[in-house]
């Protein structure tokens, strides 16, 4: 199966997956794996290649994010066990005020995701989100969506995140990264506002399992704090989160500056997400020791792995779906027919990236693939100046966030750690990425009138 028929098969399979999960109540893991197998048959992938494709997609997800999720969840469990998460929420509330917790999460996510992948950033910041839900009695869904939006916006727009850097290099503005960063900050303003307003709106429509008034929280906030005895200090509470972020940020700077030598290689090594989070967990162990709770570490690890297991397997199933789509030739068909969109100017990179994002799930792949397609067409599109090329990177980034659904690991991270049902994930995460993607293009189109 090829061409338009393959696109129709893809749409039918995605619709079938949604119905299987939400209406027939089939577990997401089985639904996604079943649909992936069906799509592999319909797409005409040779039978002998299907097992390898499924295995590659499954293992590839574990390679990229599996250990990150485990370590991040471990840090979160330690912060909750020691009361450090409550201490962090107190500090955040003092800075932004009790009436603006969604804004706090939005801005915090936007800053953190500049050097850190959005998946890792959500896992790292989730303990603060949960503590703020308890502290301020704000909608858990609103806090989840606000955090996710902030993380996602800087993830696709602002270097040193790999996607924007790769796109900038491909389009010839790799030596103008400061321009790309400045453009990314400017373009972020409208989607940040849109993401905040959508979070406030959807928080009134959808409920998660960890809402402050859901019955799972029986103590008042003051009683909860008292149950920990003395809360840890600010530095030790922040260290398991801040240290990994700083290590990843420094690593990104070293890579972007193309520094070489032994010391530079050590910094890059320490800034690898897996290693950075491992260092963060070591600070968490020290935190347990200072709170005289080191004896709980084994049981804490055991319970965390039980919780994280289902998240890992569903996320890996999403990776299988993405791999099947990539192997099917769907992306090649879209690439080969890219000239159809050339007449629509700055909206061309947005639409092309959005199609690729929706089809295969990865924002980084959508960014790099679209940039590769556009590189020889920049003259045709009239994007010949550094400013115009940087704006094209932004348009690609806007498309690369539109939309996040079941074949995107970030969708499952947000849905599961936000303790939402899968159907609610579509109402929140998927719709939020559509809203901020379209909002981004409004700002980009306005800027294009001047460049």
C-alpha positions as CSV (number, residue, x, y, z in Angstrom):
1,X,0.0,0.0,0.0
2,X,1.3,3.4,-0.9
3,X,0.4,7.1,-1.4
4,X,-3.0,8.4,-0.5
5,X,-4.2,4.8,0.4
6,X,-1.5,4.6,3.0
7,X,-2.5,7.9,4.6
8,X,-6.1,6.7,4.7
9,X,-5.0,3.5,6.4
10,X,-2.9,5.5,8.9
11,X,-6.0,7.7,9.8
12,X,-8.2,4.6,10.2
13,X,-5.7,2.9,12.4
14,X,-5.3,5.9,14.7
15,X,-9.1,6.2,14.9
16,X,-9.4,2.5,15.7
17,X,-6.8,2.8,18.5
18,X,-8.6,5.7,20.1
19,X,-11.9,3.8,20.0
20,X,-10.2,0.7,21.4
21,X,-8.8,2.6,24.3
22,X,-11.6,4.9,25.2
23,X,-14.8,3.0,24.2
24,X,-13.8,-0.7,24.3
25,X,-11.6,-0.2,27.4
26,X,-8.7,-2.2,26.0
27,X,-5.4,-1.5,27.8
28,X,-3.4,1.2,25.9
29,X,-0.4,-1.1,25.6
30,X,-2.4,-3.8,23.8
31,X,-4.4,-1.3,21.7
32,X,-1.3,0.5,20.4
33,X,0.6,-2.7,19.8
34,X,-2.4,-4.2,18.0
35,X,-2.8,-1.2,15.8
36,X,0.9,-1.0,15.0
37,X,0.8,-4.7,13.8
38,X,-2.3,-4.0,11.7
39,X,-0.7,-0.9,10.1
40,X,2.4,-2.9,9.4
41,X,0.3,-5.5,7.5
42,X,-1.7,-2.8,5.6
43,X,1.4,-0.8,4.7
44,X,3.0,-3.9,3.1
45,X,6.0,-4.2,5.3
46,X,7.5,-7.6,4.5
47,X,6.5,-10.2,7.0
48,X,10.0,-11.1,7.8
49,X,10.8,-7.5,8.7
50,X,7.8,-6.8,11.0
51,X,9.2,-8.5,14.2
52,X,12.4,-6.5,13.8
53,X,10.6,-3.3,13.2
54,X,8.5,-3.8,16.4
55,X,11.5,-4.8,18.4
56,X,13.5,-1.8,17.2
57,X,10.7,0.6,18.0
58,X,10.2,-0.9,21.5
59,X,13.9,-1.0,22.4
60,X,14.6,2.4,20.8
61,X,12.1,4.1,23.2
62,X,13.8,2.5,26.2
63,X,17.2,3.6,25.0
64,X,16.1,7.2,24.6
65,X,13.9,7.8,27.6
66,X,13.4,4.6,29.7
67,X,16.2,5.1,32.2
68,X,15.4,8.8,32.3
69,X,11.8,8.1,33.4
70,X,13.0,5.6,36.1
71,X,15.6,8.0,37.6
72,X,13.3,11.0,37.4
73,X,10.5,9.1,39.1
74,X,13.0,8.0,41.8
75,X,13.9,11.6,42.5
76,X,10.3,12.5,42.6
77,X,9.6,9.7,45.1
78,X,12.5,10.8,47.3
79,X,11.3,14.5,47.3
80,X,7.8,13.4,48.3
81,X,9.1,11.0,51.0
82,X,11.4,13.6,52.6
83,X,9.0,16.5,52.4
84,X,11.3,18.3,50.0
85,X,8.6,18.7,47.4
86,X,6.5,20.6,49.9
87,X,9.4,22.8,50.7
88,X,9.9,23.5,47.0
89,X,6.2,24.4,46.7
90,X,6.4,26.8,49.6
91,X,9.3,28.6,47.9
92,X,7.5,28.8,44.6
93,X,4.3,30.1,46.2
94,X,6.3,32.8,48.0
95,X,7.8,33.9,44.7
96,X,4.7,34.0,42.4
97,X,1.9,34.1,45.0
98,X,-0.7,31.6,45.9
99,X,-3.1,32.8,43.2
100,X,-0.8,32.1,40.2
101,X,0.4,28.5,40.5
102,X,-0.4,27.7,36.8
103,X,1.7,30.7,35.7
104,X,4.5,29.4,38.0
105,X,4.5,26.0,36.4
106,X,4.3,27.5,32.8
107,X,7.3,29.7,33.3
108,X,9.3,27.1,35.2
109,X,8.7,24.6,32.5
110,X,9.7,27.1,29.7
111,X,13.0,27.9,31.4
112,X,13.9,24.3,32.3
113,X,13.2,23.0,28.8
114,X,15.7,25.3,27.2
115,X,18.6,23.0,28.1
116,X,16.6,19.9,29.0
117,X,14.3,17.7,26.8
118,X,10.6,18.2,27.6
119,X,10.1,14.5,28.6
120,X,12.9,14.8,31.2
121,X,11.8,18.2,32.3
122,X,8.2,17.0,33.0
123,X,9.4,14.0,35.1
124,X,11.8,16.3,37.0
125,X,9.3,19.0,37.8
126,X,6.3,16.8,38.4
127,X,6.9,16.5,42.2
128,X,6.7,20.3,42.4
129,X,3.5,20.3,40.4
130,X,1.9,17.7,42.7
131,X,3.0,19.5,45.8
132,X,1.6,22.8,44.5
133,X,-1.7,21.1,43.7
134,X,-1.9,20.2,47.4
135,X,-0.5,23.5,48.6
136,X,-2.9,25.8,46.5
137,X,-5.9,23.4,45.9
138,X,-5.5,24.3,42.2
139,X,-6.8,22.0,39.4
140,X,-4.2,19.2,38.8
141,X,-5.1,19.1,35.1
142,X,-4.6,22.9,34.8
143,X,-1.2,22.5,36.5
144,X,-0.2,19.6,34.2
145,X,-1.2,21.4,31.0
146,X,0.5,24.6,32.1
147,X,3.8,22.7,32.8
148,X,3.5,20.7,29.6
149,X,2.9,23.8,27.5
150,X,5.9,25.7,29.0
151,X,8.2,22.8,28.5
152,X,7.1,22.1,24.9
153,X,7.3,25.7,23.7
154,X,11.0,26.2,24.5
155,X,11.7,22.6,23.5
156,X,10.9,23.4,19.8
157,X,11.9,27.0,19.6
158,X,15.0,27.7,21.7
159,X,18.6,26.3,21.3
160,X,20.5,24.5,22.8
161,X,17.7,21.9,22.5
162,X,18.9,19.6,19.7
163,X,15.9,20.0,17.3
164,X,16.2,23.8,16.8
165,X,20.0,23.6,16.6
166,X,19.9,21.0,13.9
167,X,17.2,22.9,11.9
168,X,19.2,26.1,12.2
169,X,22.4,24.4,11.0
170,X,20.6,22.8,8.1
171,X,19.0,26.1,7.0
172,X,22.4,27.9,7.2
173,X,22.0,29.9,10.4
174,X,24.0,27.7,12.6
175,X,26.5,30.5,13.1
176,X,23.7,32.9,14.1
177,X,22.4,30.9,17.1
178,X,22.0,34.1,19.2
179,X,19.6,35.3,16.5
180,X,17.7,32.0,16.6
181,X,17.6,32.1,20.4
182,X,16.3,35.7,20.4
183,X,13.7,34.8,17.8
184,X,12.7,31.8,19.8
185,X,12.1,33.9,23.0
186,X,10.1,36.4,21.0
187,X,8.0,33.8,19.3
188,X,7.3,32.1,22.6
189,X,5.3,35.0,24.0
190,X,2.0,34.3,22.2
191,X,1.9,30.5,22.7
192,X,2.8,31.0,26.4
193,X,-0.3,33.2,26.8
194,X,-2.4,30.8,24.8
195,X,-1.1,27.8,26.8
196,X,-1.8,29.6,30.1
197,X,-5.4,30.5,29.1
198,X,-6.1,27.0,27.8
199,X,-4.7,25.4,31.0
200,X,-7.1,27.6,33.1
201,X,-10.0,26.7,30.8
202,X,-9.4,22.9,30.5
203,X,-8.7,22.6,34.2
204,X,-12.4,23.3,34.8
205,X,-13.6,20.7,32.3
206,X,-11.3,17.7,33.0
207,X,-10.4,16.0,36.3
208,X,-7.3,13.9,37.1
209,X,-7.0,11.1,39.7
210,X,-4.7,13.3,41.9
211,X,-7.0,16.4,42.3
212,X,-6.6,18.0,45.7
213,X,-10.3,17.3,46.5
214,X,-10.4,13.8,45.0
215,X,-10.5,12.1,48.4
216,X,-6.9,10.8,48.0
217,X,-5.7,13.8,50.1
218,X,-7.3,13.5,53.5
219,X,-5.0,15.8,55.4
220,X,-5.0,19.6,55.3
221,X,-1.7,21.1,54.0
222,X,-0.7,22.1,57.5
223,X,-1.3,18.5,58.8
224,X,0.7,17.2,55.8
225,X,3.7,19.4,56.6
226,X,3.5,18.4,60.3
227,X,3.5,14.7,59.5
228,X,7.1,15.1,58.1
229,X,8.3,16.8,61.3
230,X,11.0,19.3,60.2
231,X,11.1,19.9,56.4
232,X,14.6,19.9,54.8
233,X,16.3,23.1,53.9
234,X,15.9,24.9,50.6
235,X,19.3,24.0,49.1
236,X,19.0,20.2,49.8
237,X,15.4,20.3,48.5
238,X,16.4,21.9,45.3
239,X,19.7,20.0,44.7
240,X,18.2,16.7,43.2
241,X,16.3,18.9,40.6
242,X,18.6,21.8,40.0
243,X,21.9,19.9,39.8
244,X,20.8,17.7,36.8
245,X,19.4,20.8,35.1
246,X,22.6,22.7,35.5
247,X,24.7,19.7,34.3
248,X,22.6,19.4,31.2
249,X,22.7,23.1,30.6
250,X,26.5,23.2,30.9
251,X,26.8,20.2,28.6
252,X,24.6,22.0,26.0
253,X,26.7,25.1,26.2
254,X,29.9,23.1,25.8
255,X,28.5,21.3,22.8
256,X,27.1,24.4,21.2
257,X,30.5,26.2,21.6
258,X,32.2,23.2,20.1
259,X,34.7,23.0,23.0
260,X,37.2,20.2,23.0
261,X,39.6,18.5,25.4
262,X,39.4,16.2,28.4
263,X,37.5,18.7,30.7
264,X,35.0,19.4,28.0
265,X,34.3,15.7,27.4
266,X,33.8,15.2,31.2
267,X,31.2,18.1,31.2
268,X,29.4,16.6,28.2
269,X,29.4,13.1,29.9
270,X,28.0,14.6,33.1
271,X,25.3,16.5,31.2
272,X,24.0,13.4,29.4
273,X,20.4,13.1,30.8
274,X,20.9,9.6,32.2
275,X,24.1,10.6,34.1
276,X,22.8,14.0,35.1
277,X,19.7,12.4,36.7
278,X,21.8,9.7,38.3
279,X,23.8,12.5,40.0
280,X,20.5,14.1,41.0
281,X,19.4,10.8,42.6
282,X,22.7,10.7,44.6
283,X,21.7,14.1,46.0
284,X,18.3,12.5,46.8
285,X,20.0,9.7,48.7
286,X,21.9,12.3,50.7
287,X,18.6,14.0,51.4
288,X,17.1,10.8,52.7
289,X,20.1,10.4,55.0
290,X,19.8,13.9,56.4
291,X,16.1,13.2,57.1
292,X,17.0,9.9,58.8
293,X,15.0,7.9,56.2
294,X,17.8,6.1,54.4
295,X,16.3,2.8,55.7
296,X,13.3,3.4,53.5
297,X,15.3,3.6,50.3
298,X,14.9,-0.1,49.2
299,X,11.1,-0.1,49.6
300,X,10.9,3.4,48.0
301,X,12.8,2.0,45.0
302,X,10.6,-1.1,44.8
303,X,7.3,1.0,44.9
304,X,8.6,3.5,42.3
305,X,9.5,0.7,39.9
306,X,6.0,-0.7,40.3
307,X,4.4,2.6,39.4
308,X,6.8,3.4,36.5
309,X,6.5,0.0,34.8
310,X,3.2,0.6,33.1
311,X,4.3,4.0,32.0
312,X,7.4,2.6,30.4
313,X,5.6,-0.1,28.5
314,X,2.9,2.2,27.1
315,X,5.5,4.7,26.1
316,X,7.5,2.0,24.4
317,X,4.4,0.8,22.5
318,X,4.0,4.4,21.2
319,X,7.6,4.0,20.0
320,X,6.6,0.9,18.1
321,X,3.8,2.8,16.3
322,X,6.2,5.5,15.4
323,X,8.7,3.0,14.0
324,X,6.1,1.2,11.9
325,X,4.9,4.5,10.5
326,X,8.5,5.5,9.6
327,X,9.2,2.1,8.0
328,X,5.9,2.1,6.1
329,X,7.0,4.8,3.6
330,X,4.4,7.4,4.8
331,X,7.1,10.0,5.6
332,X,8.8,9.4,2.2
333,X,5.5,10.0,0.5
334,X,4.9,13.2,2.3
335,X,8.5,14.3,1.5
336,X,8.2,13.5,-2.2
337,X,5.0,15.5,-2.5
338,X,6.3,18.6,-0.5
339,X,6.2,20.8,-3.6
340,X,2.4,20.9,-3.4
341,X,2.7,23.3,-0.4
342,X,5.4,25.6,-1.7
343,X,3.1,28.4,-2.8
344,X,1.9,29.2,0.7
345,X,5.1,30.8,2.0
346,X,5.8,30.8,5.7
347,X,2.9,28.4,6.3
348,X,4.6,25.7,4.1
349,X,7.2,24.8,6.7
350,X,4.6,24.8,9.5
351,X,2.2,22.5,7.6
352,X,4.9,20.1,6.5
353,X,6.4,19.8,10.0
354,X,2.9,19.4,11.5
355,X,2.1,16.5,9.0
356,X,5.4,14.8,9.9
357,X,5.0,15.4,13.6
358,X,1.4,14.0,13.6
359,X,2.5,11.0,11.5
360,X,5.6,9.9,13.3
361,X,5.4,11.4,16.8
362,X,8.9,12.9,17.4
363,X,9.2,16.7,17.4
364,X,13.0,16.5,16.9
365,X,12.5,14.2,13.8
366,X,9.9,16.6,12.4
367,X,12.2,19.6,12.9
368,X,15.3,17.9,11.3
369,X,13.4,16.2,8.4
370,X,11.4,19.4,7.5
371,X,14.6,21.5,7.6
372,X,16.3,18.9,5.3
373,X,13.4,19.2,2.8
374,X,13.4,23.0,2.9
375,X,17.2,23.6,2.6
376,X,17.2,23.5,-1.2
377,X,14.0,25.5,-1.4
378,X,14.9,28.5,0.7
379,X,15.6,30.6,-2.4
380,X,12.2,29.6,-3.9
381,X,10.5,30.6,-0.7
382,X,12.3,33.9,-0.6
383,X,13.9,33.0,2.8
384,X,17.4,34.2,2.0
385,X,18.4,36.5,4.9
386,X,19.6,35.1,8.3
387,X,16.5,36.7,9.9
388,X,14.2,35.0,7.4
389,X,15.9,31.7,7.8
390,X,15.6,31.9,11.6
391,X,11.9,32.7,11.2
392,X,11.6,29.5,9.1
393,X,13.2,27.6,11.9
394,X,10.4,29.0,14.2
395,X,7.7,28.0,11.7
396,X,9.1,24.5,11.6
397,X,9.2,24.4,15.4
398,X,5.5,25.5,15.5
399,X,4.6,22.6,13.2
400,X,6.8,20.2,15.2
401,X,4.5,20.6,18.2
402,X,1.3,20.1,16.3
403,X,0.0,17.7,17.6
404,X,1.1,15.4,20.3
405,X,-0.8,12.1,20.5
406,X,-0.4,8.4,21.0
407,X,2.8,7.9,18.9
408,X,4.6,10.6,20.9
409,X,6.4,9.5,24.1
410,X,5.7,13.0,25.6
411,X,2.0,12.4,25.3
412,X,2.3,9.3,27.6
413,X,4.7,11.0,30.0
414,X,2.2,13.9,30.5
415,X,-0.9,11.7,30.6
416,X,0.5,9.1,33.0
417,X,2.5,11.4,35.4
418,X,-0.5,13.8,35.3
419,X,-2.7,10.8,36.3
420,X,-5.2,11.3,33.6
421,X,-7.2,8.8,31.5
422,X,-6.1,8.3,27.9
423,X,-9.2,10.0,26.5
424,X,-8.5,13.0,28.8
425,X,-5.0,13.1,27.4
426,X,-6.5,13.9,24.0
427,X,-8.7,16.6,25.5
428,X,-5.7,18.1,27.3
429,X,-2.3,17.4,25.8
430,X,-3.4,16.9,22.2
431,X,-5.7,19.9,22.2
432,X,-3.1,22.1,24.0
433,X,-0.4,21.3,21.4
434,X,-2.9,22.3,18.7
435,X,-3.7,25.5,20.5
436,X,-0.1,26.6,21.1
437,X,1.0,25.5,17.6
438,X,-1.7,27.6,15.9
439,X,-1.0,30.5,18.3
440,X,2.7,30.3,17.5
441,X,2.0,30.6,13.8
442,X,-0.1,33.7,14.3
443,X,2.9,35.4,15.8
444,X,5.3,34.0,13.2
445,X,3.1,35.2,10.4
446,X,3.0,38.7,11.9
447,X,6.8,38.7,12.1
448,X,7.1,37.5,8.5
449,X,5.4,40.7,7.3
450,X,8.5,42.5,8.6
451,X,11.2,40.0,7.4
